[in-house]
Amino acid sequence: MALPATVRVKISSEAAEGISVTPVVVQELALRDLVEHMLGITGKNEARIGEILLRGTLVSGASRFRWMGFEADTEGIRGLLAQFPGSEPERPFAAERCLRVVLRGGRQPIEIPRAAADRKPLLRKTSFWAVLMEAAAVGDISYQHYSYKDRADCYRLDLPIEAAEKLRAASDLVRYSTLREQIRVAAFVFAELYVER
């Protein structure tokens, strides 16, 4: 069976709240857009995508998608998935396209969007983002995978004690006090760097 170009989808909120009534939006969604929501969960797993299309329901982020389930042929799914990027382990790290960094190894990950760390404080020569990118330039960095959720390639940067201490010392360059304090006290040992293509 050929894949439809669009699917009639009911979209509702899955926000965790008390008893509330959330509106349901019905819209024609391009099949490619619906499958893109699935990729963050399934990756390019043809069988799993076929199962979800047949089941007719998906929760992605804070939204629930429902549609009349249908059986999709493997060739059609394969052709659709060929339109999406995939992991490229040989792809070099490109600091100028890095969107965010996640420091890991402590109790909880520390999310650092570029916009939050790229601003130089008054009378300072550098930004926290520049310190992060310097660490990436000289550190042990390796390609991990393509993240469909982030639409970016993910790299891992191992942070030896000296590099982690340098980042903690530079935390006063961060504009937001909560983020600054998290960086200062967390026991992170590596960073995930997300780079758009």
Buried (B, 14 or more C-beta within 10 A) or exposed (E): EEBBEEBEBBBBBEEEEEEEEEEEEEEEBEBBEBBBBBBBBBBBBBEBBBBBBEEBEBEBEEBBBBBEBEEBEEEBBEEBBEEBEEBEEEEEBEBEEBBBBBBBBEEEBBEBBBEBBBBBEEEEEEBBBBBBBBBBEEBEBEBBBBBBBBBBBBBBBBBEEEBBEBBBEBBEBBBEEEBBEBBBEBEBBBBBBBBEE
